[in-house]
Amino acid sequence: MTENETEKCRCCSSKKKKERSPEEYKLLLNRLNRIEGQIRGLKKMLENDAYCTDVLIQASAVTSALNSFSKVLLANHIHTCVVDDIKKGKSEVVDELVDTIQKMMR
């Protein structure tokens, strides 16, 4: 992806990139694939007129899975990106981290 294409990316608020280890990438992708399956399951439940509480319980499981994904990603971010930037003297990464956590807690 060129720098110009990076600027056009609507899903990312940052131009920064992160190279993940194959293990981290696989772990995160597997979690997202499971969540995607859960979302498809929710859709199927609605299409099949499933009872409200059954749908709500499944929706809660999806929320929990997304929260778990975010916790793993946040921990990885702190252990790699944040630590590396602090070692390089880039203390502004702490403000970025605080801002990110505040946004996550809304």
Phi and psi restraints in degrees (range 20) as a CNS / XPLOR table:
assign (resid 1 and name C) (resid 2 and name N)
       (resid 2 and name CA) (resid 2 and name C) 1.0 -77.9 20.0 2
assign (resid 2 and name N) (resid 2 and name CA)
       (resid 2 and name C) (resid 3 and name N) 1.0 167.1 20.0 2
assign (resid 2 and name C) (resid 3 and name N)
       (resid 3 and name CA) (resid 3 and name C) 1.0 -60.9 20.0 2
assign (resid 3 and name N) (resid 3 and name CA)
       (resid 3 and name C) (resid 4 and name N) 1.0 -39.4 20.0 2
assign (resid 3 and name C) (resid 4 and name N)
       (resid 4 and name CA) (resid 4 and name C) 1.0 -63.4 20.0 2
assign (resid 4 and name N) (resid 4 and name CA)
       (resid 4 and name C) (resid 5 and name N) 1.0 -39.6 20.0 2
assign (resid 4 and name C) (resid 5 and name N)
       (resid 5 and name CA) (resid 5 and name C) 1.0 -67.2 20.0 2
assign (resid 5 and name N) (resid 5 and name CA)
       (resid 5 and name C) (resid 6 and name N) 1.0 -35.8 20.0 2
assign (resid 5 and name C) (resid 6 and name N)
       (resid 6 and name CA) (resid 6 and name C) 1.0 -61.4 20.0 2
assign (resid 6 and name N) (resid 6 and name CA)
       (resid 6 and name C) (resid 7 and name N) 1.0 -41.5 20.0 2
assign (resid 6 and name C) (resid 7 and name N)
       (resid 7 and name CA) (resid 7 and name C) 1.0 -62.1 20.0 2
assign (resid 7 and name N) (resid 7 and name CA)
       (resid 7 and name C) (resid 8 and name N) 1.0 -30.8 20.0 2
assign (resid 7 and name C) (resid 8 and name N)
       (resid 8 and name CA) (resid 8 and name C) 1.0 -83.8 20.0 2
assign (resid 8 and name N) (resid 8 and name CA)
       (resid 8 and name C) (resid 9 and name N) 1.0 -10.4 20.0 2
assign (resid 8 and name C) (resid 9 and name N)
       (resid 9 and name CA) (resid 9 and name C) 1.0 -65.9 20.0 2
assign (resid 9 and name N) (resid 9 and name CA)
       (resid 9 and name C) (resid 10 and name N) 1.0 115.5 20.0 2
assign (resid 9 and name C) (resid 10 and name N)
       (resid 10 and name CA) (resid 10 and name C) 1.0 -83.0 20.0 2
assign (resid 10 and name N) (resid 10 and name CA)
       (resid 10 and name C) (resid 11 and name N) 1.0 -17.4 20.0 2
assign (resid 10 and name C) (resid 11 and name N)
       (resid 11 and name CA) (resid 11 and name C) 1.0 -85.6 20.0 2
assign (resid 11 and name N) (resid 11 and name CA)
       (resid 11 and name C) (resid 12 and name N) 1.0 -11.4 20.0 2
assign (resid 11 and name C) (resid 12 and name N)
       (resid 12 and name CA) (resid 12 and name C) 1.0 -115.4 20.0 2
assign (resid 12 and name N) (resid 12 and name CA)
       (resid 12 and name C) (resid 13 and name N) 1.0 134.3 20.0 2
assign (resid 12 and name C) (resid 13 and name N)
       (resid 13 and name CA) (resid 13 and name C) 1.0 -93.6 20.0 2
assign (resid 13 and name N) (resid 13 and name CA)
       (resid 13 and name C) (resid 14 and name N) 1.0 -4.5 20.0 2
assign (resid 13 and name C) (resid 14 and name N)
       (resid 14 and name CA) (resid 14 and name C) 1.0 -126.4 20.0 2
assign (resid 14 and name N) (resid 14 and name CA)
       (resid 14 and name C) (resid 15 and name N) 1.0 151.0 20.0 2
assign (resid 14 and name C) (resid 15 and name N)
       (resid 15 and name CA) (resid 15 and name C) 1.0 -90.1 20.0 2
assign (resid 15 and name N) (resid 15 and name CA)
       (resid 15 and name C) (resid 16 and name N) 1.0 -3.1 20.0 2
assign (resid 15 and name C) (resid 16 and name N)
       (resid 16 and name CA) (resid 16 and name C) 1.0 -69.7 20.0 2
assign (resid 16 and name N) (resid 16 and name CA)
       (resid 16 and name C) (resid 17 and name N) 1.0 153.7 20.0 2
assign (resid 16 and name C) (resid 17 and name N)
       (resid 17 and name CA) (resid 17 and name C) 1.0 -123.2 20.0 2
assign (resid 17 and name N) (resid 17 and name CA)
       (resid 17 and name C) (resid 18 and name N) 1.0 159.1 20.0 2
assign (resid 17 and name C) (resid 18 and name N)
       (resid 18 and name CA) (resid 18 and name C) 1.0 -137.3 20.0 2
assign (resid 18 and name N) (resid 18 and name CA)
       (resid 18 and name C) (resid 19 and name N) 1.0 119.7 20.0 2
assign (resid 18 and name C) (resid 19 and name N)
       (resid 19 and name CA) (resid 19 and name C) 1.0 -87.2 20.0 2
assign (resid 19 and name N) (resid 19 and name CA)
       (resid 19 and name C) (resid 20 and name N) 1.0 119.2 20.0 2
assign (resid 19 and name C) (resid 20 and name N)
       (resid 20 and name CA) (resid 20 and name C) 1.0 -98.4 20.0 2
assign (resid 20 and name N) (resid 20 and name CA)
       (resid 20 and name C) (resid 21 and name N) 1.0 150.1 20.0 2
assign (resid 20 and name C) (resid 21 and name N)
       (resid 21 and name CA) (resid 21 and name C) 1.0 -67.0 20.0 2
assign (resid 21 and name N) (resid 21 and name CA)
       (resid 21 and name C) (resid 22 and name N) 1.0 156.2 20.0 2
assign (resid 21 and name C) (resid 22 and name N)
       (resid 22 and name CA) (resid 22 and name C) 1.0 -56.7 20.0 2
assign (resid 22 and name N) (resid 22 and name CA)
       (resid 22 and name C) (resid 23 and name N) 1.0 -34.9 20.0 2
assign (resid 22 and name C) (resid 23 and name N)
       (resid 23 and name CA) (resid 23 and name C) 1.0 -67.6 20.0 2
assign (resid 23 and name N) (resid 23 and name CA)
       (resid 23 and name C) (resid 24 and name N) 1.0 -46.3 20.0 2
assign (resid 23 and name C) (resid 24 and name N)
       (resid 24 and name CA) (resid 24 and name C) 1.0 -63.3 20.0 2
assign (resid 24 and name N) (resid 24 and name CA)
       (resid 24 and name C) (resid 25 and name N) 1.0 -45.1 20.0 2
assign (resid 24 and name C) (resid 25 and name N)
       (resid 25 and name CA) (resid 25 and name C) 1.0 -58.7 20.0 2
assign (resid 25 and name N) (resid 25 and name CA)
       (resid 25 and name C) (resid 26 and name N) 1.0 -46.8 20.0 2
assign (resid 25 and name C) (resid 26 and name N)
       (resid 26 and name CA) (resid 26 and name C) 1.0 -64.0 20.0 2
assign (resid 26 and name N) (resid 26 and name CA)
       (resid 26 and name C) (resid 27 and name N) 1.0 -43.6 20.0 2
assign (resid 26 and name C) (resid 27 and name N)
       (resid 27 and name CA) (resid 27 and name C) 1.0 -59.9 20.0 2
assign (resid 27 and name N) (resid 27 and name CA)
       (resid 27 and name C) (resid 28 and name N) 1.0 -49.3 20.0 2
assign (resid 27 and name C) (resid 28 and name N)
       (resid 28 and name CA) (resid 28 and name C) 1.0 -66.2 20.0 2
assign (resid 28 and name N) (resid 28 and name CA)
       (resid 28 and name C) (resid 29 and name N) 1.0 -42.4 20.0 2
assign (resid 28 and name C) (resid 29 and name N)
       (resid 29 and name CA) (resid 29 and name C) 1.0 -64.8 20.0 2
assign (resid 29 and name N) (resid 29 and name CA)
       (resid 29 and name C) (resid 30 and name N) 1.0 -40.2 20.0 2
assign (resid 29 and name C) (resid 30 and name N)
       (resid 30 and name CA) (resid 30 and name C) 1.0 -61.6 20.0 2
assign (resid 30 and name N) (resid 30 and name CA)
       (resid 30 and name C) (resid 31 and name N) 1.0 -41.6 20.0 2
assign (resid 30 and name C) (resid 31 and name N)
       (resid 31 and name CA) (resid 31 and name C) 1.0 -63.0 20.0 2
assign (resid 31 and name N) (resid 31 and name CA)
       (resid 31 and name C) (resid 32 and name N) 1.0 -44.4 20.0 2
assign (resid 31 and name C) (resid 32 and name N)
       (resid 32 and name CA) (resid 32 and name C) 1.0 -65.5 20.0 2
assign (resid 32 and name N) (resid 32 and name CA)
       (resid 32 and name C) (resid 33 and name N) 1.0 -37.3 20.0 2
assign (resid 32 and name C) (resid 33 and name N)
       (resid 33 and name CA) (resid 33 and name C) 1.0 -63.3 20.0 2
assign (resid 33 and name N) (resid 33 and name CA)
       (resid 33 and name C) (resid 34 and name N) 1.0 -39.5 20.0 2
assign (resid 33 and name C) (resid 34 and name N)
       (resid 34 and name CA) (resid 34 and name C) 1.0 -65.1 20.0 2
assign (resid 34 and name N) (resid 34 and name CA)
       (resid 34 and name C) (resid 35 and name N) 1.0 -41.8 20.0 2
assign (resid 34 and name C) (resid 35 and name N)
       (resid 35 and name CA) (resid 35 and name C) 1.0 -63.6 20.0 2
assign (resid 35 and name N) (resid 35 and name CA)
       (resid 35 and name C) (resid 36 and name N) 1.0 -41.9 20.0 2
assign (resid 35 and name C) (resid 36 and name N)
       (resid 36 and name CA) (resid 36 and name C) 1.0 -59.7 20.0 2
assign (resid 36 and name N) (resid 36 and name CA)
       (resid 36 and name C) (resid 37 and name N) 1.0 -41.0 20.0 2
assign (resid 36 and name C) (resid 37 and name N)
       (resid 37 and name CA) (resid 37 and name C) 1.0 -63.8 20.0 2
assign (resid 37 and name N) (resid 37 and name CA)
       (resid 37 and name C) (resid 38 and name N) 1.0 -39.5 20.0 2
assign (resid 37 and name C) (resid 38 and name N)
       (resid 38 and name CA) (resid 38 and name C) 1.0 -64.2 20.0 2
assign (resid 38 and name N) (resid 38 and name CA)
       (resid 38 and name C) (resid 39 and name N) 1.0 -38.7 20.0 2
assign (resid 38 and name C) (resid 39 and name N)
       (resid 39 and name CA) (resid 39 and name C) 1.0 -64.9 20.0 2
assign (resid 39 and name N) (resid 39 and name CA)
       (resid 39 and name C) (resid 40 and name N) 1.0 -43.2 20.0 2
assign (resid 39 and name C) (resid 40 and name N)
       (resid 40 and name CA) (resid 40 and name C) 1.0 -61.1 20.0 2
assign (resid 40 and name N) (resid 40 and name CA)
       (resid 40 and name C) (resid 41 and name N) 1.0 -37.8 20.0 2
assign (resid 40 and name C) (resid 41 and name N)
       (resid 41 and name CA) (resid 41 and name C) 1.0 -63.2 20.0 2
assign (resid 41 and name N) (resid 41 and name CA)
       (resid 41 and name C) (resid 42 and name N) 1.0 -40.8 20.0 2
assign (resid 41 and name C) (resid 42 and name N)
       (resid 42 and name CA) (resid 42 and name C) 1.0 -60.7 20.0 2
assign (resid 42 and name N) (resid 42 and name CA)
       (resid 42 and name C) (resid 43 and name N) 1.0 -45.3 20.0 2
assign (resid 42 and name C) (resid 43 and name N)
       (resid 43 and name CA) (resid 43 and name C) 1.0 -60.2 20.0 2
assign (resid 43 and name N) (resid 43 and name CA)
       (resid 43 and name C) (resid 44 and name N) 1.0 -43.9 20.0 2
assign (resid 43 and name C) (resid 44 and name N)
       (resid 44 and name CA) (resid 44 and name C) 1.0 -63.9 20.0 2
assign (resid 44 and name N) (resid 44 and name CA)
       (resid 44 and name C) (resid 45 and name N) 1.0 -38.8 20.0 2
assign (resid 44 and name C) (resid 45 and name N)
       (resid 45 and name CA) (resid 45 and name C) 1.0 -59.5 20.0 2
assign (resid 45 and name N) (resid 45 and name CA)
       (resid 45 and name C) (resid 46 and name N) 1.0 -43.3 20.0 2
assign (resid 45 and name C) (resid 46 and name N)
       (resid 46 and name CA) (resid 46 and name C) 1.0 -65.2 20.0 2
assign (resid 46 and name N) (resid 46 and name CA)
       (resid 46 and name C) (resid 47 and name N) 1.0 -43.9 20.0 2
assign (resid 46 and name C) (resid 47 and name N)
       (resid 47 and name CA) (resid 47 and name C) 1.0 -61.3 20.0 2
assign (resid 47 and name N) (resid 47 and name CA)
       (resid 47 and name C) (resid 48 and name N) 1.0 -30.2 20.0 2
assign (resid 47 and name C) (resid 48 and name N)
       (resid 48 and name CA) (resid 48 and name C) 1.0 -96.1 20.0 2
assign (resid 48 and name N) (resid 48 and name CA)
       (resid 48 and name C) (resid 49 and name N) 1.0 13.9 20.0 2
assign (resid 48 and name C) (resid 49 and name N)
       (resid 49 and name CA) (resid 49 and name C) 1.0 56.4 20.0 2
assign (resid 49 and name N) (resid 49 and name CA)
       (resid 49 and name C) (resid 50 and name N) 1.0 41.7 20.0 2
assign (resid 49 and name C) (resid 50 and name N)
       (resid 50 and name CA) (resid 50 and name C) 1.0 -62.6 20.0 2
assign (resid 50 and name N) (resid 50 and name CA)
       (resid 50 and name C) (resid 51 and name N) 1.0 152.6 20.0 2
assign (resid 50 and name C) (resid 51 and name N)
       (resid 51 and name CA) (resid 51 and name C) 1.0 -64.5 20.0 2
assign (resid 51 and name N) (resid 51 and name CA)
       (resid 51 and name C) (resid 52 and name N) 1.0 143.3 20.0 2
assign (resid 51 and name C) (resid 52 and name N)
       (resid 52 and name CA) (resid 52 and name C) 1.0 -52.0 20.0 2
assign (resid 52 and name N) (resid 52 and name CA)
       (resid 52 and name C) (resid 53 and name N) 1.0 -47.6 20.0 2
assign (resid 52 and name C) (resid 53 and name N)
       (resid 53 and name CA) (resid 53 and name C) 1.0 -66.1 20.0 2
assign (resid 53 and name N) (resid 53 and name CA)
       (resid 53 and name C) (resid 54 and name N) 1.0 -32.3 20.0 2
assign (resid 53 and name C) (resid 54 and name N)
       (resid 54 and name CA) (resid 54 and name C) 1.0 -65.2 20.0 2
assign (resid 54 and name N) (resid 54 and name CA)
       (resid 54 and name C) (resid 55 and name N) 1.0 -41.1 20.0 2
assign (resid 54 and name C) (resid 55 and name N)
       (resid 55 and name CA) (resid 55 and name C) 1.0 -66.7 20.0 2
assign (resid 55 and name N) (resid 55 and name CA)
       (resid 55 and name C) (resid 56 and name N) 1.0 -42.7 20.0 2
assign (resid 55 and name C) (resid 56 and name N)
       (resid 56 and name CA) (resid 56 and name C) 1.0 -61.8 20.0 2
assign (resid 56 and name N) (resid 56 and name CA)
       (resid 56 and name C) (resid 57 and name N) 1.0 -41.2 20.0 2
assign (resid 56 and name C) (resid 57 and name N)
       (resid 57 and name CA) (resid 57 and name C) 1.0 -64.3 20.0 2
assign (resid 57 and name N) (resid 57 and name CA)
       (resid 57 and name C) (resid 58 and name N) 1.0 -41.7 20.0 2
assign (resid 57 and name C) (resid 58 and name N)
       (resid 58 and name CA) (resid 58 and name C) 1.0 -66.4 20.0 2
assign (resid 58 and name N) (resid 58 and name CA)
       (resid 58 and name C) (resid 59 and name N) 1.0 -38.9 20.0 2
assign (resid 58 and name C) (resid 59 and name N)
       (resid 59 and name CA) (resid 59 and name C) 1.0 -62.7 20.0 2
assign (resid 59 and name N) (resid 59 and name CA)
       (resid 59 and name C) (resid 60 and name N) 1.0 -38.4 20.0 2
assign (resid 59 and name C) (resid 60 and name N)
       (resid 60 and name CA) (resid 60 and name C) 1.0 -63.9 20.0 2
assign (resid 60 and name N) (resid 60 and name CA)
       (resid 60 and name C) (resid 61 and name N) 1.0 -38.4 20.0 2
assign (resid 60 and name C) (resid 61 and name N)
       (resid 61 and name CA) (resid 61 and name C) 1.0 -64.3 20.0 2
assign (resid 61 and name N) (resid 61 and name CA)
       (resid 61 and name C) (resid 62 and name N) 1.0 -37.5 20.0 2
assign (resid 61 and name C) (resid 62 and name N)
       (resid 62 and name CA) (resid 62 and name C) 1.0 -65.5 20.0 2
assign (resid 62 and name N) (resid 62 and name CA)
       (resid 62 and name C) (resid 63 and name N) 1.0 -44.2 20.0 2
assign (resid 62 and name C) (resid 63 and name N)
       (resid 63 and name CA) (resid 63 and name C) 1.0 -59.3 20.0 2
assign (resid 63 and name N) (resid 63 and name CA)
       (resid 63 and name C) (resid 64 and name N) 1.0 -44.3 20.0 2
assign (resid 63 and name C) (resid 64 and name N)
       (resid 64 and name CA) (resid 64 and name C) 1.0 -62.3 20.0 2
assign (resid 64 and name N) (resid 64 and name CA)
       (resid 64 and name C) (resid 65 and name N) 1.0 -41.9 20.0 2
assign (resid 64 and name C) (resid 65 and name N)
       (resid 65 and name CA) (resid 65 and name C) 1.0 -64.8 20.0 2
assign (resid 65 and name N) (resid 65 and name CA)
       (resid 65 and name C) (resid 66 and name N) 1.0 -40.4 20.0 2
assign (resid 65 and name C) (resid 66 and name N)
       (resid 66 and name CA) (resid 66 and name C) 1.0 -66.0 20.0 2
assign (resid 66 and name N) (resid 66 and name CA)
       (resid 66 and name C) (resid 67 and name N) 1.0 -40.7 20.0 2
assign (resid 66 and name C) (resid 67 and name N)
       (resid 67 and name CA) (resid 67 and name C) 1.0 -62.4 20.0 2
assign (resid 67 and name N) (resid 67 and name CA)
       (resid 67 and name C) (resid 68 and name N) 1.0 -40.4 20.0 2
assign (resid 67 and name C) (resid 68 and name N)
       (resid 68 and name CA) (resid 68 and name C) 1.0 -63.8 20.0 2
assign (resid 68 and name N) (resid 68 and name CA)
       (resid 68 and name C) (resid 69 and name N) 1.0 -43.2 20.0 2
assign (resid 68 and name C) (resid 69 and name N)
       (resid 69 and name CA) (resid 69 and name C) 1.0 -57.6 20.0 2
assign (resid 69 and name N) (resid 69 and name CA)
       (resid 69 and name C) (resid 70 and name N) 1.0 -47.0 20.0 2
assign (resid 69 and name C) (resid 70 and name N)
       (resid 70 and name CA) (resid 70 and name C) 1.0 -63.4 20.0 2
assign (resid 70 and name N) (resid 70 and name CA)
       (resid 70 and name C) (resid 71 and name N) 1.0 -38.9 20.0 2
assign (resid 70 and name C) (resid 71 and name N)
       (resid 71 and name CA) (resid 71 and name C) 1.0 -63.3 20.0 2
assign (resid 71 and name N) (resid 71 and name CA)
       (resid 71 and name C) (resid 72 and name N) 1.0 -42.8 20.0 2
assign (resid 71 and name C) (resid 72 and name N)
       (resid 72 and name CA) (resid 72 and name C) 1.0 -64.8 20.0 2
assign (resid 72 and name N) (resid 72 and name CA)
       (resid 72 and name C) (resid 73 and name N) 1.0 -45.5 20.0 2
assign (resid 72 and name C) (resid 73 and name N)
       (resid 73 and name CA) (resid 73 and name C) 1.0 -63.6 20.0 2
assign (resid 73 and name N) (resid 73 and name CA)
       (resid 73 and name C) (resid 74 and name N) 1.0 -42.2 20.0 2
assign (resid 73 and name C) (resid 74 and name N)
       (resid 74 and name CA) (resid 74 and name C) 1.0 -63.1 20.0 2
assign (resid 74 and name N) (resid 74 and name CA)
       (resid 74 and name C) (resid 75 and name N) 1.0 -44.1 20.0 2
assign (resid 74 and name C) (resid 75 and name N)
       (resid 75 and name CA) (resid 75 and name C) 1.0 -61.7 20.0 2
assign (resid 75 and name N) (resid 75 and name CA)
       (resid 75 and name C) (resid 76 and name N) 1.0 -44.6 20.0 2
assign (resid 75 and name C) (resid 76 and name N)
       (resid 76 and name CA) (resid 76 and name C) 1.0 -60.8 20.0 2
assign (resid 76 and name N) (resid 76 and name CA)
       (resid 76 and name C) (resid 77 and name N) 1.0 -41.7 20.0 2
assign (resid 76 and name C) (resid 77 and name N)
       (resid 77 and name CA) (resid 77 and name C) 1.0 -61.4 20.0 2
assign (resid 77 and name N) (resid 77 and name CA)
       (resid 77 and name C) (resid 78 and name N) 1.0 -45.1 20.0 2
assign (resid 77 and name C) (resid 78 and name N)
       (resid 78 and name CA) (resid 78 and name C) 1.0 -64.4 20.0 2
assign (resid 78 and name N) (resid 78 and name CA)
       (resid 78 and name C) (resid 79 and name N) 1.0 -45.8 20.0 2
assign (resid 78 and name C) (resid 79 and name N)
       (resid 79 and name CA) (resid 79 and name C) 1.0 -68.3 20.0 2
assign (resid 79 and name N) (resid 79 and name CA)
       (resid 79 and name C) (resid 80 and name N) 1.0 -24.0 20.0 2
assign (resid 79 and name C) (resid 80 and name N)
       (resid 80 and name CA) (resid 80 and name C) 1.0 -111.2 20.0 2
assign (resid 80 and name N) (resid 80 and name CA)
       (resid 80 and name C) (resid 81 and name N) 1.0 -74.5 20.0 2
assign (resid 80 and name C) (resid 81 and name N)
       (resid 81 and name CA) (resid 81 and name C) 1.0 -59.4 20.0 2
assign (resid 81 and name N) (resid 81 and name CA)
       (resid 81 and name C) (resid 82 and name N) 1.0 -50.5 20.0 2
assign (resid 81 and name C) (resid 82 and name N)
       (resid 82 and name CA) (resid 82 and name C) 1.0 -66.0 20.0 2
assign (resid 82 and name N) (resid 82 and name CA)
       (resid 82 and name C) (resid 83 and name N) 1.0 -48.5 20.0 2
assign (resid 82 and name C) (resid 83 and name N)
       (resid 83 and name CA) (resid 83 and name C) 1.0 -60.9 20.0 2
assign (resid 83 and name N) (resid 83 and name CA)
       (resid 83 and name C) (resid 84 and name N) 1.0 -44.7 20.0 2
assign (resid 83 and name C) (resid 84 and name N)
       (resid 84 and name CA) (resid 84 and name C) 1.0 -61.1 20.0 2
assign (resid 84 and name N) (resid 84 and name CA)
       (resid 84 and name C) (resid 85 and name N) 1.0 -44.7 20.0 2
assign (resid 84 and name C) (resid 85 and name N)
       (resid 85 and name CA) (resid 85 and name C) 1.0 -66.1 20.0 2
assign (resid 85 and name N) (resid 85 and name CA)
       (resid 85 and name C) (resid 86 and name N) 1.0 -39.4 20.0 2
assign (resid 85 and name C) (resid 86 and name N)
       (resid 86 and name CA) (resid 86 and name C) 1.0 -63.2 20.0 2
assign (resid 86 and name N) (resid 86 and name CA)
       (resid 86 and name C) (resid 87 and name N) 1.0 -41.9 20.0 2
assign (resid 86 and name C) (resid 87 and name N)
       (resid 87 and name CA) (resid 87 and name C) 1.0 -61.6 20.0 2
assign (resid 87 and name N) (resid 87 and name CA)
       (resid 87 and name C) (resid 88 and name N) 1.0 -29.5 20.0 2
assign (resid 87 and name C) (resid 88 and name N)
       (resid 88 and name CA) (resid 88 and name C) 1.0 -86.7 20.0 2
assign (resid 88 and name N) (resid 88 and name CA)
       (resid 88 and name C) (resid 89 and name N) 1.0 2.7 20.0 2
assign (resid 88 and name C) (resid 89 and name N)
       (resid 89 and name CA) (resid 89 and name C) 1.0 83.5 20.0 2
assign (resid 89 and name N) (resid 89 and name CA)
       (resid 89 and name C) (resid 90 and name N) 1.0 11.7 20.0 2
assign (resid 89 and name C) (resid 90 and name N)
       (resid 90 and name CA) (resid 90 and name C) 1.0 -92.2 20.0 2
assign (resid 90 and name N) (resid 90 and name CA)
       (resid 90 and name C) (resid 91 and name N) 1.0 76.4 20.0 2
assign (resid 90 and name C) (resid 91 and name N)
       (resid 91 and name CA) (resid 91 and name C) 1.0 -70.1 20.0 2
assign (resid 91 and name N) (resid 91 and name CA)
       (resid 91 and name C) (resid 92 and name N) 1.0 -14.6 20.0 2
assign (resid 91 and name C) (resid 92 and name N)
       (resid 92 and name CA) (resid 92 and name C) 1.0 -62.8 20.0 2
assign (resid 92 and name N) (resid 92 and name CA)
       (resid 92 and name C) (resid 93 and name N) 1.0 -16.9 20.0 2
assign (resid 92 and name C) (resid 93 and name N)
       (resid 93 and name CA) (resid 93 and name C) 1.0 -63.5 20.0 2
assign (resid 93 and name N) (resid 93 and name CA)
       (resid 93 and name C) (resid 94 and name N) 1.0 -26.5 20.0 2
assign (resid 93 and name C) (resid 94 and name N)
       (resid 94 and name CA) (resid 94 and name C) 1.0 -68.0 20.0 2
assign (resid 94 and name N) (resid 94 and name CA)
       (resid 94 and name C) (resid 95 and name N) 1.0 -42.7 20.0 2
assign (resid 94 and name C) (resid 95 and name N)
       (resid 95 and name CA) (resid 95 and name C) 1.0 -62.8 20.0 2
assign (resid 95 and name N) (resid 95 and name CA)
       (resid 95 and name C) (resid 96 and name N) 1.0 -40.5 20.0 2
assign (resid 95 and name C) (resid 96 and name N)
       (resid 96 and name CA) (resid 96 and name C) 1.0 -62.0 20.0 2
assign (resid 96 and name N) (resid 96 and name CA)
       (resid 96 and name C) (resid 97 and name N) 1.0 -41.8 20.0 2
assign (resid 96 and name C) (resid 97 and name N)
       (resid 97 and name CA) (resid 97 and name C) 1.0 -64.5 20.0 2
assign (resid 97 and name N) (resid 97 and name CA)
       (resid 97 and name C) (resid 98 and name N) 1.0 -45.7 20.0 2
assign (resid 97 and name C) (resid 98 and name N)
       (resid 98 and name CA) (resid 98 and name C) 1.0 -60.6 20.0 2
assign (resid 98 and name N) (resid 98 and name CA)
       (resid 98 and name C) (resid 99 and name N) 1.0 -44.3 20.0 2
assign (resid 98 and name C) (resid 99 and name N)
       (resid 99 and name CA) (resid 99 and name C) 1.0 -61.1 20.0 2
assign (resid 99 and name N) (resid 99 and name CA)
       (resid 99 and name C) (resid 100 and name N) 1.0 -43.1 20.0 2
assign (resid 99 and name C) (resid 100 and name N)
       (resid 100 and name CA) (resid 100 and name C) 1.0 -62.9 20.0 2
assign (resid 100 and name N) (resid 100 and name CA)
       (resid 100 and name C) (resid 101 and name N) 1.0 -46.1 20.0 2
assign (resid 100 and name C) (resid 101 and name N)
       (resid 101 and name CA) (resid 101 and name C) 1.0 -63.5 20.0 2
assign (resid 101 and name N) (resid 101 and name CA)
       (resid 101 and name C) (resid 102 and name N) 1.0 -39.9 20.0 2
assign (resid 101 and name C) (resid 102 and name N)
       (resid 102 and name CA) (resid 102 and name C) 1.0 -62.1 20.0 2
assign (resid 102 and name N) (resid 102 and name CA)
       (resid 102 and name C) (resid 103 and name N) 1.0 -40.9 20.0 2
assign (resid 102 and name C) (resid 103 and name N)
       (resid 103 and name CA) (resid 103 and name C) 1.0 -65.6 20.0 2
assign (resid 103 and name N) (resid 103 and name CA)
       (resid 103 and name C) (resid 104 and name N) 1.0 -36.7 20.0 2
assign (resid 103 and name C) (resid 104 and name N)
       (resid 104 and name CA) (resid 104 and name C) 1.0 -68.6 20.0 2
assign (resid 104 and name N) (resid 104 and name CA)
       (resid 104 and name C) (resid 105 and name N) 1.0 -27.2 20.0 2
assign (resid 104 and name C) (resid 105 and name N)
       (resid 105 and name CA) (resid 105 and name C) 1.0 -88.9 20.0 2
assign (resid 105 and name N) (resid 105 and name CA)
       (resid 105 and name C) (resid 106 and name N) 1.0 2.0 20.0 2
